[in-house]
Amino acid sequence: MTAVGPLDAMFLLGETREQAMHVGGVMLFELPEDAGRDQVFPDGGREFLSRLYQEMVGARTVDPVFTRRVRRRAVDLGYWSWEPDGEIDLEYHVRLSALARPGRYRELFELTSRLHGTLLDRHRPLWEMHLIEGVEGHRFAIYSKIHHAMLDGVSALRFLQETLTTDPDRTNMPAPYSVRTKSAVETPPLGSLVRVVPDLLGLSPVALKSAVRALLMEHSSVAFQAPRTIFNQSITGARRFAAQSWPMERLEKVRAITGATLNDVMLAMCGGALRTYLLEQNALPDKGLTAMVPVSLRGLEGQGPGGGNSLATLIADLATDERDPERRIRRVMDSTSYGKTMLSQLSPLQNLMIGALGLGVAGPAAVLPGLAGRTPPPYNVVISNIPGPVESPLYWNRSRLLGMYPASIVLNGQALNISVTSYDHQLHFGLTGCRRTVPHLQRLLGHLEDSLQDLERL
């Protein structure tokens, strides 16, 4: 029996029917050339995928991370803890689905939207994986989701990477849940959590002042300085998901011209897209929007101080009130530089607690009925950049991975999430929004392209 970490517990505490607390994503694959094309009536790889599915549910080993379920017992003084499920049912967790014809990306992302809007069963380990056949262009997809209390996005991506290979002919590749990675997440015993307190008490007056300034100073467009927008209203449990990829080379050219980081270029790209989207809705506020940006605290070995989640946060100015793209990216650069300076003055555990505060400041609107949209939001949108395998193409059981699109959490009062990951010289954007609060979410994809073109003209 192990304790649920403090930040992990926040994701369990904050979950409601309207506010699911799982993260996930879509991996898009190209079927091998000989799958379903050697017959008079091609089956679109159905037999190939059926065989893969049987191998997945027949896995003999399951990583302990994926067998644990959450419990809240009186002996734990009301605190959540993890316990192993000794009879995990893989046929429940792993499912085979098919798209309706014609199997376009539109149908794939509609299915993803529905799957992402349903809660995970807390009586079981908190994850699911869906093998999806029938994607046009001789392709298939895997949609997976896992509760944020179990893993953060960086850890989840590490598990996925362990299942992939650069060898296009390799077979018998494992499913993510059957791999024991060197960076597997270990949750601390309940008693070890008290060691966080001395570290927090170790904040020097200067560091404490820096942390407070990082949350409150208007110059950095930080918490409680964001304008009210249509994104900061009540949400429903239904989701909409949209995704697209952009060549990393295009953003690298902007980075070289401006001296920004690649992440700054991505944030400026989002800022321009959100500006156009809100102008279309006649809902652009006079003040610039801000984004909460999670920052991973995990080292090269994947270890961090927070159990399933090791995240700090900073607040970025998206400068949506700025028409000029060059001035917009300069403001983004100033705000992220300031935030990184603040984080560098804190220890990993102090950063973890500041990260919890960064997530927690959205809490009142998220958990108190009727509050969302009535009070100033701490930030307007969450934008995450999860580093992935950048260089070589990867394969799973001879199927080439074409794209990996993250799907994340939206909160009551925070109805839009933009998550990005890198792979094979591309940035893959996944947009998750409340189906009712964020209308025409897919239009943001076109606005992202237009915003990038504006930056390329600098």
C-alpha positions in Angstrom: 0.0 0.0 0.0 1.5 3.3 -1.0 0.3 6.9 -0.6 -1.1 9.0 -3.4 1.2 12.1 -3.8 -0.1 15.5 -2.9 -0.4 16.8 -6.5 -1.8 13.5 -7.6 -4.5 13.7 -4.9 -5.6 17.0 -6.3 -6.6 15.3 -9.6 -8.7 12.8 -7.7 -10.3 15.4 -5.4 -11.2 17.7 -8.3 -12.9 15.0 -10.5 -16.6 15.3 -11.3 -18.8 14.1 -14.1 -18.3 17.5 -15.9 -14.6 17.6 -15.1 -12.8 14.3 -16.0 -9.2 14.2 -14.8 -7.6 11.9 -17.3 -5.0 12.6 -20.0 -4.5 10.7 -23.2 -3.9 10.9 -26.8 -4.1 9.5 -30.3 -1.3 7.7 -32.1 -1.8 7.4 -35.8 -0.2 4.5 -37.6 0.3 3.4 -41.2 -0.4 -0.3 -41.7 2.4 -2.5 -43.2 2.2 -2.8 -46.9 1.1 -6.5 -46.8 -1.7 -6.0 -44.2 -5.1 -6.4 -45.9 -3.8 -5.8 -49.4 -3.0 -9.3 -50.5 -6.7 -10.3 -50.9 -9.2 -9.7 -53.7 -11.3 -7.7 -51.3 -8.9 -5.9 -49.0 -10.0 -5.9 -45.4 -8.3 -2.6 -44.5 -5.9 -4.5 -42.2 -8.8 -5.9 -40.0 -7.2 -9.4 -39.7 -3.8 -7.8 -38.9 -5.4 -5.6 -36.1 -7.5 -8.4 -34.8 -4.3 -10.4 -34.3 -2.6 -7.5 -32.6 -5.6 -7.0 -30.3 -5.5 -10.7 -29.2 -1.8 -10.4 -28.5 -2.4 -7.2 -26.4 -5.1 -8.7 -24.2 -3.1 -11.9 -23.9 -0.1 -10.1 -22.3 1.4 -12.2 -19.5 2.9 -9.4 -17.6 1.5 -6.0 -16.7 3.6 -3.2 -15.2 2.7 -2.5 -11.5 1.9 1.1 -12.4 -1.0 -0.2 -14.5 -2.3 -2.7 -12.0 -2.8 -0.3 -9.1 -6.2 1.1 -8.2 -7.1 3.9 -5.8 -8.6 3.4 -2.4 -9.6 5.7 0.4 -9.8 3.8 3.7 -10.5 4.9 7.3 -7.1 3.6 8.4 -5.4 6.0 6.1 -7.1 8.9 7.9 -9.1 9.8 4.7 -6.0 10.0 2.5 -6.0 8.2 -0.8 -3.6 5.3 -1.4 -2.8 2.9 -4.1 -3.3 -0.9 -3.9 -2.6 -3.6 -6.5 -5.4 -5.2 -8.5 -4.4 -8.9 -8.5 -7.0 -9.8 -11.1 -6.8 -7.1 -13.7 -9.1 -7.7 -16.7 -7.2 -6.6 -19.8 -10.3 -7.3 -22.0 -12.0 -4.5 -20.1 -9.1 -2.1 -20.3 -8.1 -2.8 -24.0 -10.8 -2.5 -26.6 -11.1 -3.0 -30.4 -13.2 -0.4 -32.2 -13.9 0.6 -35.8 -14.7 3.9 -37.5 -17.8 4.5 -39.6 -17.0 5.0 -43.2 -15.4 6.8 -44.8 -13.0 6.8 -41.8 -11.6 10.3 -42.2 -9.8 12.2 -39.5 -13.1 13.9 -38.8 -14.6 10.5 -37.8 -11.5 9.5 -35.9 -11.5 12.7 -33.8 -15.3 12.5 -33.3 -14.8 9.1 -31.8 -11.8 10.4 -29.7 -14.1 13.3 -28.5 -16.7 10.8 -27.2 -14.2 8.5 -25.6 -12.3 11.4 -23.9 -15.5 12.7 -22.4 -16.3 9.5 -20.3 -15.0 8.9 -16.8 -12.7 6.1 -15.8 -14.0 3.5 -13.4 -12.5 4.0 -10.0 -13.1 0.4 -9.0 -10.4 -0.6 -11.5 -7.0 0.6 -12.5 -7.5 4.1 -14.0 -6.6 3.6 -17.7 -8.0 2.4 -21.1 -6.6 1.7 -24.5 -8.7 1.6 -27.8 -7.3 0.0 -31.0 -9.2 1.7 -33.8 -9.5 0.2 -37.3 -10.9 1.7 -40.5 -8.9 5.0 -40.8 -8.7 5.9 -44.4 -5.4 5.8 -46.2 -4.5 2.2 -45.0 -4.1 3.5 -41.4 -5.2 2.7 -37.9 -5.1 4.5 -34.6 -4.7 3.9 -30.9 -6.5 6.1 -28.4 -5.4 5.8 -24.8 -6.3 7.6 -21.6 -4.9 7.4 -18.1 -5.9 9.2 -14.9 -3.6 12.2 -14.2 -3.3 10.9 -10.6 -1.4 7.9 -12.0 1.0 9.6 -14.5 1.8 13.0 -15.9 2.2 13.5 -19.6 6.0 13.1 -19.6 5.8 9.8 -17.8 3.0 8.5 -20.0 5.1 9.4 -23.1 8.0 7.5 -21.7 5.9 4.3 -21.4 4.7 4.8 -25.0 8.3 5.3 -26.3 9.3 2.0 -24.8 6.9 0.2 -27.0 8.2 1.7 -30.2 11.3 0.9 -32.3 13.3 2.3 -35.2 13.3 -1.1 -36.8 10.5 -1.3 -39.5 10.6 -5.1 -39.6 10.4 -5.8 -35.9 7.4 -7.7 -34.6 6.2 -8.8 -31.1 6.4 -5.3 -29.8 4.8 -5.0 -26.3 1.9 -2.8 -25.3 2.7 0.1 -23.0 1.1 -1.5 -20.0 3.3 -4.6 -20.2 6.7 -2.8 -20.2 8.7 -2.1 -17.1 10.6 1.1 -17.8 13.6 2.3 -16.0 11.7 5.5 -15.4 8.6 3.8 -13.9 6.9 6.0 -11.4 7.3 5.1 -7.8 4.9 6.6 -5.3 6.2 7.5 -1.8 5.1 5.8 1.4 2.7 7.9 3.3 5.2 8.8 6.0 7.7 10.2 3.4 5.3 13.0 2.5 6.2 14.8 5.7 9.7 15.5 4.2 8.0 18.0 1.9 7.4 20.3 4.9 11.0 20.9 6.0 11.8 21.7 2.3 9.0 24.2 2.1 10.1 25.8 5.4 13.6 26.0 3.9 12.4 28.8 1.5 14.6 31.8 2.2 12.8 35.2 2.5 14.2 36.0 -1.0 13.0 32.8 -2.6 9.6 33.1 -0.9 9.3 36.6 -2.1 10.2 35.5 -5.6 7.6 32.8 -5.5 4.9 35.2 -4.4 6.0 37.7 -7.1 5.8 34.9 -9.7 2.2 34.5 -8.8 1.1 38.1 -8.2 3.2 40.6 -10.3 1.2 42.1 -13.1 4.4 42.6 -15.1 4.6 38.9 -15.7 0.9 38.6 -16.6 0.6 36.0 -13.8 -2.1 34.5 -11.7 -5.3 36.7 -11.1 -4.2 39.2 -13.8 -5.9 37.4 -16.7 -9.0 38.9 -18.3 -12.3 37.1 -18.4 -13.0 35.3 -21.7 -15.4 32.8 -23.1 -13.0 30.0 -22.2 -13.4 30.8 -18.5 -17.0 29.7 -18.0 -18.8 26.6 -16.8 -18.2 23.4 -18.7 -20.2 20.2 -19.4 -18.9 16.7 -19.5 -18.9 16.5 -23.3 -15.6 17.1 -25.2 -14.4 18.1 -28.6 -11.0 17.1 -29.9 -9.0 18.4 -32.9 -5.5 17.8 -34.0 -2.9 18.7 -36.6 0.9 18.5 -37.2 3.3 21.2 -38.3 6.9 20.8 -39.5 9.3 21.7 -36.7 11.6 23.3 -39.4 9.1 26.1 -39.8 9.1 27.0 -36.1 12.9 26.6 -36.0 13.3 29.3 -38.7 11.2 31.7 -36.6 13.3 30.8 -33.5 16.5 31.6 -35.4 15.2 35.0 -36.5 13.8 36.1 -33.2 16.2 34.5 -30.7 13.2 32.9 -29.0 13.1 29.3 -27.7 11.0 26.8 -29.7 8.5 26.8 -26.9 8.2 30.6 -27.1 7.5 30.3 -30.8 4.8 27.7 -30.1 3.2 30.0 -27.5 3.3 33.0 -29.8 1.7 30.8 -32.5 -1.1 29.9 -30.0 -1.5 33.6 -29.0 -2.1 34.7 -32.6 -4.5 31.9 -33.2 -6.5 32.6 -30.0 -6.6 36.3 -31.0 -8.2 35.5 -34.4 -10.6 33.0 -32.9 -11.9 35.4 -30.3 -12.2 38.2 -32.9 -14.4 35.8 -34.9 -16.6 35.3 -31.8 -16.6 39.0 -31.1 -15.1 38.1 -27.7 -11.5 39.4 -27.7 -10.8 41.2 -24.4 -8.8 44.4 -24.3 -6.1 42.8 -22.1 -3.9 39.9 -23.3 -4.7 36.4 -22.4 -2.4 34.3 -20.2 -1.5 30.6 -20.3 -0.5 28.3 -17.5 2.5 26.3 -18.8 3.4 23.1 -16.9 7.1 22.5 -16.5 8.4 19.0 -15.9 10.7 18.4 -12.9 11.8 15.0 -14.0 15.5 14.5 -14.7 17.1 12.5 -17.4 16.3 9.2 -15.6 12.6 10.2 -15.4 12.7 10.6 -11.6 10.9 13.5 -9.9 9.8 14.5 -6.4 6.0 14.1 -6.9 5.0 10.5 -7.4 2.8 10.3 -10.5 3.2 14.0 -11.2 6.3 16.1 -11.0 5.3 19.4 -12.4 6.0 23.1 -11.7 4.1 25.8 -13.5 4.8 29.2 -14.9 2.4 31.8 -16.4 3.0 33.1 -20.0 1.7 36.2 -21.5 0.1 35.3 -24.8 -0.2 39.0 -25.9 -3.5 38.5 -27.7 -4.2 42.2 -27.4 -1.2 42.8 -29.6 -1.8 43.0 -33.4 1.8 43.0 -34.4 3.3 39.4 -34.3 6.8 40.6 -33.6 5.8 42.5 -30.5 3.6 39.6 -29.5 6.5 37.1 -29.5 8.7 39.6 -27.6 6.1 39.8 -24.8 5.9 36.0 -24.7 9.7 35.7 -24.5 9.8 38.3 -21.6 7.2 36.5 -19.6 8.6 33.0 -20.0 12.1 34.2 -19.2 10.8 35.8 -16.0 9.0 32.7 -15.0 12.0 30.5 -15.5 14.1 32.8 -13.4 11.6 32.5 -10.6 11.6 28.7 -10.8 15.4 28.5 -10.8 15.5 30.0 -7.3 13.5 27.1 -5.8 14.3 23.5 -5.0 12.5 20.7 -6.8 10.1 20.1 -3.9 9.4 23.8 -3.6 8.8 23.9 -7.3 6.4 21.0 -6.9 4.4 22.8 -4.3 4.4 26.0 -6.4 3.2 23.8 -9.3 0.4 22.5 -7.1 -0.5 26.1 -6.3 -0.4 27.0 -9.9 -2.9 24.2 -10.7 -4.8 24.8 -7.5 -5.6 28.4 -8.1 -8.1 27.2 -10.7 -9.7 25.2 -8.0 -12.4 27.5 -6.6 -14.1 27.9 -10.0 -13.5 24.2 -10.7 -15.3 22.9 -7.5 -17.7 25.6 -6.4 -21.0 25.6 -8.4 -21.8 28.9 -10.2 -18.4 30.5 -9.6 -16.9 29.9 -13.0 -17.2 33.0 -15.2 -18.1 35.2 -12.2 -14.6 35.8 -10.9 -11.4 36.8 -12.5 -9.6 33.7 -13.8 -6.0 33.0 -12.6 -5.1 32.3 -16.2 -7.1 31.8 -19.4 -5.9 28.6 -21.0 -3.5 25.7 -20.3 -0.7 25.1 -22.9 1.6 22.1 -22.5 4.6 21.2 -24.5 5.6 17.5 -23.9 9.0 16.6 -25.5 8.9 13.5 -27.6 11.2 11.5 -29.9 12.2 14.1 -32.4 14.5 12.4 -34.9 13.9 9.0 -36.5 10.5 7.5 -37.6 9.3 4.9 -35.1 7.3 1.7 -35.6 5.0 -0.6 -33.7 4.8 -4.1 -35.0 5.9 -3.0 -38.5 3.4 -0.1 -38.5 4.9 3.3 -38.9 3.9 5.9 -36.4 2.7 9.0 -38.4 1.6 11.3 -35.6 1.0 11.4 -31.8 -1.6 13.9 -30.6 -2.1 14.6 -26.9 -5.6 14.9 -25.4 -5.7 16.6 -22.0 -7.9 18.0 -19.2 -10.3 20.9 -19.3 -11.5 22.4 -16.0 -14.6 24.2 -15.0 -13.6 27.8 -15.7 -10.8 26.6 -18.0 -12.6 25.2 -21.0 -9.7 24.9 -23.5 -6.4 23.0 -23.3 -3.7 23.0 -26.0 -1.1 20.2 -25.7 1.8 19.7 -28.1 4.4 17.0 -28.5 7.3 16.5 -30.9 8.1 13.5 -33.1 9.9 12.9 -36.4 10.7 16.6 -37.0 7.1 17.7 -36.5 5.1 19.3 -33.7 1.8 17.5 -33.1 -1.0 19.7 -31.6 -3.9 18.3 -29.7 -6.7 20.7 -28.8 -9.2 19.6 -26.1 -12.3 21.7 -25.3 -15.7 21.7 -23.8 -18.1 20.9 -26.6 -20.5 23.6 -25.5 -18.3 26.3 -24.1 -15.7 26.4 -27.0 -17.7 26.4 -30.3 -16.1 25.5 -33.6 -12.9 24.2 -31.9 -11.5 22.9 -35.2 -11.3 26.4 -36.6 -8.4 27.0 -34.2 -6.3 24.7 -36.4 -6.6 27.0 -39.4 -5.8 30.0 -37.2 -2.7 28.3 -35.9 -1.5 28.0 -39.5 -2.2 31.6 -40.2 -0.5 32.7 -37.0 2.6 30.7 -37.9 2.7 32.3 -41.4 2.6 35.8 -39.7 5.6 34.8 -37.6 7.4 33.5 -40.7 7.1 36.9 -42.3 9.1 38.7 -39.5 
